[in-house]
């Protein structure tokens, strides 16, 4: 009852966009067959074309079941070389690539106690991708070249990355989903007029002698 003694009847209303009898949408986390443990990237940049020339070394172990292939996210890249490094040495591998997914056929079946490393030489072209973002992030190209040729004197010449939520795979091959965690190591080659910034610890910075 209200303060003036009147009786107020309340009706419970459930708001839903489902049809009567329709089950709710189930959005599971992405299944993980191979566990990505560590990523090493060697990165050089083609500023004129806004390309990333990279070498990725990815350390894996089977997550639970034996595996003989690995599927990676790699959006809009040129894949030049894929090899495996394990206890027996290095071996080039066969793969298929549709412009979004890189499916690598391993040299044998690996079990839960095994570890192996995939080495991928690639060129990423994030500025040529036509990918949609979200309400919070209007684009999802992962890497952005700002004033790449230096033509605009009023804008800094810079490059930055933004990986949320699945945009890292626009500039390096990876398992690009929020439920995959790994450690990372970067070797970034940039002009001597620039500096590189990242999360984590700076191990060293040297002049390699070619500018």
N, C-alpha and C positions, 0 to 999 in steps of 0.2 A: 504494500500500500504506500501511497505517497503521503507527504506531510499533511495534506488537507483531507486525508481520509479516503480519497478515491482509490479504487482498485485498478491497477494497470496490468494488463495481460501482455506477457512477452512471448514472442514467437521465435524459435531458433531456426535460422536460415543457413543452409550450407551452400556456399558458392562453388561451382565447379564448371569447367568447360568440357566435361565428358558427357557423352550421350548416356542415357539410362542403360545400365547393365555393362557399360564399357569399363574395362580394367584401367587403372592408372598407368601412365607411361613409366616404364622402368628404365632408368638410365644408369647402367652399371659402370664401374671403372673399367678401363681397357684391360683385357687379358694380357698377362705377361708370360711368354714362353721362355724368353732369354732375358737375363738380368744384366743390364748395362752397369758396370761397376765404375769405370773411369774413362774419361774422354780427354785426349790430347789433340789440340788443333795447332797446325802451322798455317798462318794466314798472311797472304799478300794481296794487295788491292790494285785493281785496274780502275783508276779514277775516271779516265776518259769514257770507258764503257760502263762503268759502275758495276764491275764484276768482282767476285771474290775468288781468288785462286787458292785452293786449300788442300791440305793433307790432313785427314782425320784418322786417328788411331783409337779404336774403341775396344775396351776390354770387357769380355762377357763371361758368364757362366750360365748353364741351363738353370732356369728358375726352379724346376722340380722334375719334369719329365725329360727324357732324352730328346735331343733336337738334332736335325740335320740341315736346317735352314734358318735364316734370320731375316725378318722383315724390318726395314728401316723407313722412316719418313725422310724424304728428300725432295723438296718441291722445286721443280723447274730448273734442274741442274744438268750439266754435262758430266757424266760419269766416265772417267778416263781409265781407271784401273781399280781393281778390287783384289786383295790378297789376304791370306790368313797367316798369322804368325803363332805358332804353338811350340810345344816341346820338340817337335820333329823338324822345325825350320819354317821357311816361308814358302808359300805356294799360291800362285794366281788362281782365282776362283771364277766360276761361271755365275752369271746373275741375269735377272730380267729387271727392266725398269720402264715404268709407264708415265714418267714425269711427276709422279707423286710418291709412289712406293718403290723402294729398292729391295728386291728379294734376292738374297745371296744364298747360293747352294754351297754348303760347307763341304770340306774334303772328306769328312766321315761323320759318324754319329757321336755326339758328345753327351756325356752323362753329368749328373749333378756335381760330381767331384772334379770335373774338368774346368779349366779356364782356357780361353783363347783370345786372340786379338785380331780384329779386322782392320786392315789399312786401306783407305779409300782416297784416291786422288780425284779431285773434282773441280768444277768451276760452277759457282752459284751466281745466279742473275736475279737478285731480289727485286730490282727496279722494273723488270719485265713481267713480274707476276701480276696476275689479276686475281687477288684474293680479298675476301670480305673480312672486315673486323667485327666489332660488337658495338653496343651502345656506348661503352666507355672508351674503346679504342677503334678509331674510324678506319684504320688500315692495319694489315697484318703481314707486312713484308719482312719483318724481322730485323733487317739492316737498312739503314737510311743514309744515303750520301747527300750531304748538304753543301751546296755551291761547289760541286766536285771539280770543275775546271778553273775555279777562282775568278770567273768573269765578273761577279758582283762584288765590288769593293766594300759594300756595306753589310755583307754577311760573312760569317766565319766559314772557313773551309774545314769541314769536320765530317765524321762518320760516327754513328751511334747505333746501338742495337736495343731491341725490345722483344722479349721472348714470350710474354703472356698472350694467350695460354698455350698455343701450339704454333708459334711463329719462329722459333729457333731453327726449325727444319727448312726455313727459307734460305739459310746461309751455311748450314752444315748438316750432314747426315746424322740422324740420331733417332732415338725412340722418344717422340715428342708428345708426351702426355703428362699431366700433373702427378700421376701416381708412380712415375719413374724417377728415382733419385740417383745421383752419381756425384763423384768428385770430378773436377775439371782442371785442366792445365792448358795455358795459352802461350803460344809463341807468335807475337804480333810484329810484323815487319812494316814500319811506317817511315815516311820521310823524316829526315833529321830535324826539320822545322817543327815537327809535331811531337806530342807525347801521347802515350796510351794510358788509359785509366780503366780499372776494373775492381770488382769486389775481390777479396782475398788478399794474398801477400805478394808483393813484388819481389821476385827472387833475384833478378838482375836485369840490367839494361846496358847494351853495348852497341858500339858503332861497328857494323859489319863491313864497312869500307866501300859500299856501292851507293852511298847517299841515303 
